[in-house]
Amino acid sequence: MIQHEHAYGPLDTHTMASELIDALAQAGLTGRGGAAFASWRKVAATQQGTGAPHAIVIANGAEGEPLSFKDKTLLAHSPHLVLDGLLLVGRTVNATELYLYSNAVSMGSVQNAVTQRADATRIKVIQAADTFISGEASAVVHAIGRGEAIPLDKSKRLSASGLKKRPTLVFNVETLAHIALIARFGATWFTSVGTDDDAGTRLLSISGHATEQVLEMAASTNVAEVLAAAAVDPSEVQAILVGGYHGRWIKPLNYRLSTNGPALSTVRPGAGVIHLLGTGECGLKAAADIARYLARESAKQCGPCMFGLPAMAQTLSALADGDRNPQLPAELERLSALVSGRGACHHPDGFVQLIASALETFSDEVAAHLGGHCLATPGRQS
């Protein structure tokens, strides 16, 4: 804690609470957990929903996405920034309960940080389940309240009725760290990097093709700049999965990572996952492996997840494994239409997005597989 204050300076949460919403609005901070919702709006919605001081604030560090490890890195090296943000937001919305929902790897660091602080005694640390959907906001609420990390009805607003039917605010831990820094150094400092429509920095989990590292990059940076910072030769990368298992495959590699912009030149960074596919790897096989995983990770509480996702995963796997039935791509499109928008949570929609981007990005590979060979390894039958 002493080293933390020496590095960043003290934070007066009592004074800053009355100014926080305006500061976040000026900074333009969006959530770093994937949804990219305006942070000031989330705080304001929860604040307005509290007729009495009984709101709940949760720091979400579940990080169930297999390709993401930036939250684990943050909680290992700067847990006090996250606690600062949690305490400040809690004071702003007059919260009576504060939780830090942590992945198993980070539990020791988080608990140690909490015990070092006199102002953190009321923060309850809860271990998240090691599942893909454990970090979905409503699943976080359900896990803390009932012990099972499954999503709730997506039509309900947590800011009105969340944990214990109280106004509940769930923030990704990286978002809370940014909030703590904005409170200290101001909106102008935060917007000095990035762009007008996507300000600040974001943490990126870089994996695949012989690398695994976390980088902090300016928002709206170009993919080529990310590869350069990661010391990766772009000629050895044929495609990139951006945003994780609910994200989007892209190639060529000249996209801008931003929450805003045309789809032809911009890709949403989601939770900051950048997974590199090497030139010797098959994109269809990589996508099929992910699809099978996602189908297994379903909460199995609605038809689209229970039946639609396994059917889609099986169809994509057949295509990747060499089935030359020309109707396979059309079958994936048919199943996508049946699944999309009909789930109890956003898991089916994310699954459909991944499949659609794979079919588009690896269209040449699809044609090759249907013709009996694989482009990633010339001469090999698919």
N, C-alpha and C positions, 0 to 999 in steps of 0.2 A: 504493500500500500504506500509506503514511503517513497519507493522508487517510482510508482505511478504518479504521485503528486509532484515529484521532482521533475518528471518528464513533461507532464501536461498542466500542472498547476491545480489549485483547489477549484472546486465547483460548488457554488452556493445554490443548491437546488431550490431553496425557499424563495430567493429573489428571482431566479430565472423562470420559475414556473409560470408566473403571470405573463411572461414575454415569449414563451416557447412557441406557441402556435404561430404568432407573427413571424418569428425567426425562421421557422420551418417553411412557411409559405414563401418567404423571400428567398430562401435557399433553394427551393424546388426539389428537396430531397424526396426520392421515391423509394419504395420498399426494395430491399436487396434480397428478399427471400424468393422472388419469382414473379409475383403479381405486379410489381412496379406501381402500386397505388400511391397517390400523393400522401406523404406521411402526416402533413398538417391536417388533412381532411379526416384521417382516421382518429387523430387525437380530438379534433373538434367534434366529431360525431359521437364519440364516447363521452366527452365532457357534457354535451348537450343532453345526452340520454340519462344523466345522473341527477335525479330530483333530490337525492340524498347522497351523502358520501359513502357509497357502497360499491363503487366500481372495482374491477379486477384487471390487473395488467400482467401479461405473460410474456417473458422473453423466450422466443422459440429457437432453440439450438439443437433440434432433433436431427436435422441434416440426414434424412433417410435416403436421399438421392445417392446411389452408389458411386457416381463419378464426382461428387462434391466433397471437398475436404477443407474449404476455406473457413467455415465456421469452427471446425475443430482447431485449425491453426490459430484463429482469433482468440478462442477461449483458452488456448494453451499459453499464448504470449501476452494478451491484453484483456484478461477477464474483467479488470476493474473498469475499463471503458464501457463494457456492456452493463455492469452494475450501475455505473453513473447514469447511463441512459434510462435504465429501468426505474431507478429511484426518482429521477427527474420527471419522467412521464407519469409515474404513479402519483407524485405530488400535484402535477398539473390537473389530473382528472379526479383528484381526491380519492384515490384508490385505498381501500382498506385491506386488500390482499395482493401480494406480489409473488409471482412464481418465476423460477428459471427452469425451463424444461430442456434438459441437456441430454445429448447422446452419451452412450456409455463411456466412450474414450475420454470425454472431457469432464466427467464427474469429479475426479480428484482435484483438478485445477479449479473448477467452479466452487466446490465446497471449501477448499482452502482459502480462496479469495473472500468468500462470504464470511468466514470465521475471523478474518483480519479486520473487519469493518464494524464499528459500533453502530453505524447507520443502516446496516444490512441485516440486522437480527430478525426482521420479520419476513425476509425473503425465503420462501420455501423452494428447495431444490428437488426436482422430480426427474427420475431417469426415464427417457423415452424408449419405446420399443424399437428394436432394430428391424424396422419394416419401411418399405418405400413410402407408404401413405401416412406414416406416423407424424410427419411434419405439416400435413395439411391443417389449416387453422382450426377447422371444426373438429378434426381428429385429435388435435392437441387438447382442446376443451373437453372432449369426451374422455380422453385418457386420464386427465387430472381429476375429473369429476367422478368417473365410473371405472377407471382402471383398464379401459380397452381403447386402443387408438384406432377407432373407425370414424369415418366422416359422418357428420350430421346432415340433415336436410339443407341443401345449399341455398334454399329460398329464405332461410332465416338469417337475420343480421345479428352478428355477435355483439355489435355496439349497442343493441337494444336488449338482447336477451342471450347471454352466453353461459359461462360457468355459473352454476347455482341460480340460473335465470337472471343473473345480474348483467349490467353493461360490462362487456369484456373487450379488452384491447390486446391483440396478439401481434407482436413485432418480432421480426427476425433479429437475431443477435447482432448482425453486422449493421442493420439499420439503427439499432440502439447505440452502437458505438459511434456512428456518424452523428447522431443526435447529441451525444455527449460532447463531441468536438465542435459542433455548430454552437452549442450553448457557451462554450469557452471562447471560441475565436470569431464567431459571427458568420452571418450569411454571406457577406462579401468575400470573406476568406474561402468559404466553401465553393462559391461560384467562380473563383479565380481559375479553376480548371474545368474541363468539359466544355459544353456548349450551352447556349441559352435555353434550349429545350431539353437538355439532359446534362445537368451540372454535377460537379463533384468527381469523386473517384469510386471505383468498385473493386472488390476482391474477385479474382478469377482463379478457378481451379483448373490448371492445365494438366491434361493426362493423355496417355496414348503415345504411340511412336517414340518410345525410349525417353519419356520425360514425365515427371510428376512434380509439380511445384505450384505454389500460390504466388500470384503477382497482384500488386495494386496498380491499376491503370486508370487513366483519365476516362470518364464516361465519354461515349461516342467515339472511342478510338477505333482505328481500322484494324481488321484482322491481321493484316500484314505487319502492323506495328506490334501486335501481341506476339506473333511468331518471332520477330526480331528480338523482342525483350526476353523471350524464353530461349533464345539461341537455338532455334529450330530452322533448318533449311526448308523453305517452302517447296522446293522441287521434290522433296521426299514425302510431301503430304498431298494426298489426292482429294480428300474431303474432310470436313470438320462437322462434328455434332455440337451445336451451340444450344445451351439451355438445359442440357441433360436429357433424361429419358422421356420427358414430355416436350422436348425441344425440336429443333429443325436441323436437318442435314443441309450443308451448303457446299458448293463449289461452282466456279472458281473462288479464290480466296481474297477477293477485293471488297468484301462486305464491311459495312460499318456496324459496330455493336452499339445499339441504341434502343431506347424504349419508344422512339418516334422515328418515322421515316418510311419511304416506299419499300415494299417487300423486295423489289428487284435489286436494291442496293443496301438494304438495312436488315439486320436480323436482331430480334429481341434477345438480350443476354440471359433473361430469366434469373436463375440463382447464380449465374456466373460460371457455368460449366463450359469448358472448351476442350473437347475430346478430339484428338487428332488421329485420322485414319491414314496409315502409311500406304504408299503406292503399291505395295505387294499384298494388300489385304482386300478381301471381297466385301464391298459395301452391303450387298444383300445379306450375306452371312452375318455381318455385324448387326444389321437391323433386325434380323430374325432372332438372334440371341437375345437382344433387348426385348423384343416382343414376347418371347416365351417367359422371360423374367417378369415382365409387367402383368402378364396374364395370371401368373402364380401369385402376384402381390395384390390381387384384387381383394376388397373387403368382403366380396361375395354377399352383398346385401341387396343387389338388384339384378335383373335379367341381363342387361347389356354387359355387365362385368362377368357374371357367372357363365354366360354362354357365348356372347359375342366376342370377347377378347380371346378366349382359347381358340375359337374358330378362325379368327384372323391370324393369330400366331401360327396355327397349324398350316394355314394356306400360304403365308409368307415363307415358312420353313420349307414347304414343299418346293416352292419356286427356287429358294436358295440352294436346296439339296439336289436340284437337277430334274425335277418333274417338268416335262416339256408341254404340259397342257396349256394351250394358248388362252384358255379362259381364266387362268389364275389371277391375272391383274384385274380383270373385270369383276371377279368374285370378291376381291379385296375392296374394290370400290363399292360394290353392293352391300357388303357387310358394314363398311364404314358409314354408309347412309342410314343403316338400321340402328347403329350404336350411337352415333353423334347426337349430343344434346339430350340424351334420354337417361343418363345415369343419375344416381342420387348425389354424386359428387362430380368433380371435374376429371377424374381418372380416365374414364372412357374417352373424353374429348382430347386429352393429352396423348393418349394411345393412338387415336385416329390421326392426329397431327403428325406424329412420328412416322407412321406408315405412309401417309401421303407424301411427306417430304422425301422419304426413302425411294418411293416409286418415281418421283420426279427427278431427284438428283442422280439416281443410279439407273436412269432409263436405258442407257446403252448397255448396262450390265443385265438389266431385265431381258432385253432383246437377245443378248449373247447367251444367257442361261436357257431361254426358250429354244435357242438354236443348238444347244448341246455343249457349250463351252463357257469358260469363265475368263473375263478380261484381266482379272487380277493376277492370274497365273496362266499365261498363254500356253496352249497345248494341253491343259488339263481339262478333262470333261467335267462339266458342272454336275 
